[in-house]
Amino acid sequence: MSSAIDPTTGDVTLTNLGNSAQDISAWRFCNWPAYSTISSLGASASLAAGASEVINWSSAVDSDGELGLYMDASWASSSSVVDYVEWASTGHQRSSVAVAAGVWITGDFVDGPAPYTFNGASGDYGSAFWDVNNPTTATIEFVVDMNGVDQPSADYALVTVNGSWNGWTGFGAELFDADADGVYTGSLEIEAGTTFEYVVAVSGEADGYSGWGLQWGDGCGGANVVVTAGAAGSVTTTTLTPGCAEVLGCMDVNATNYDAAATEQAFNQYGNLSCIYASCDDIPDAEGCIYADSYASFYPGFGPVECVNYGGTACTITVLGCIDVNATNYDAAATEQAFDQYLNSSCIYASCEDIPEYGCIYVDGFGAFNATFGAADCVTYGGTPCEEPTTGVEGCLDVNATNYDAAATEQAFDQYGNFVCIYASCDDVPEYGCIYADGFGAFSSDALSLQHNA
């Protein structure tokens, strides 16, 4: 009864090979573990002698399966099996039932590409009576993106691919754009392994539908596309893009994201180059601003300060000079402090009041003091030392005094002008004078004269 099955689509063709009509209203399909009454699938109640009917059963979609046609739901009963076929392998669930019913052969199965077609007569069974799909041709699928050209149009409404497979004569394969996205597709059946060239063309009223109104090869070069068909039954996809589409990208070979395929320089929404540079040595200008994802040249109103404020890295020309405004040779154009061969600053100072730190003023520069270079060294090398001023420590400086202060740097005096030095006896005083409990006062000349006259 079954005359064809396509396990890739689920289509089952029933053909009545008998001489009279057959009631099939209660008949069932089985592809274990799936079962369905064929009437529920839209089948007719009766099938006339010699008539065929195609029934789609989703459970028949199976790369390795079976199809049993039953009169009723007695699945294990050989008397209920009308017809049977299994494919890809043997020993499926109902295979033994079909063998017992005399409609299949033990260990037999249909082997080959689907669909499968029965070629026998009533009473014939087994894989020998089932033809498999053995195609001799291959399929070429064309995908042509027409968005880069202003066609098709009212004058040239048809899109075709024309090629060497038919000697470049007449219409080739017509293409269609089902979803109106500008990409046209179509296919061609051709002998397996055939290699050919093709172009795309538009045709219409303007050229009398010649098939060659306007033609394009692939891309900017317009070359013919070469394609080779695969094995029989295979599908090979080939693409063609007519015209020379603009390709935006970074065109600077010094950028880390240089795009060799770009035909036009890309810019971001701020007008910056969409080029990324690893360092200031790579930028295209003498000065500019490197961002993480772009680059901007400096211009009036946008310089190093603005660059940094916007999160960029400022690349500037290095100008060496004195950058201290207190120096007599301050250079407003300098971008980096200059130093001489001794690493002294190139800044010249008029006095110690102008220097940036304690150090040595030379005629042509300035050197800061450090652990191995001080005031004495400065003088040795002909400089003027600028030292940190020291603060005096008042106290008794006389070692003969009982309150001698070794840390004192200046002699202390009380409110009367007396030394703040305390002496134990007259033997210790520095001169004739008066010993007080908390200090010492030298005699004046008048007091000495009165003492002598007495």
Secondary structure, DSSP 8 states (H G I E B T S, - for coil): -EEEEETTTTEEEEE--SSS-EE-TT-EEEETTEEEEGGGGT--SEE-TT-EEEEE-GGG--SS-EEEEESSS-TT-GGGEEEEEEBSSS--TTHHHHHHHTSS-TT--B-SSS-EEE-S-TT--SGGGEE-----EEEEEEEEE-TTSS-S-SSS-EEEEEEGGGTT-S--EEEB-TT-SSEEEEEEEEETT-EEEEEEEEESGGGTS-S-SEEE-BBTTTB-EEEE--STT-EEEEEE-BS----EEB--TTSTTB-TT-SEE-B-TTS-BS---SSTTS-SSSSEEE-SS-EEE-BTTBSHHHHHHTT-EEE----EEB--TTSTTB-TT-SEE-B-TTS-B----SSTTT-SSSEEE-SS-EEE-BTTB-HHHHHHTT-EEE-------EEB--TTSTTB-TT-SEE-B-TTS-BS---SSTTS-SSSEEE-SS-EEE--HHHHHHHHH-
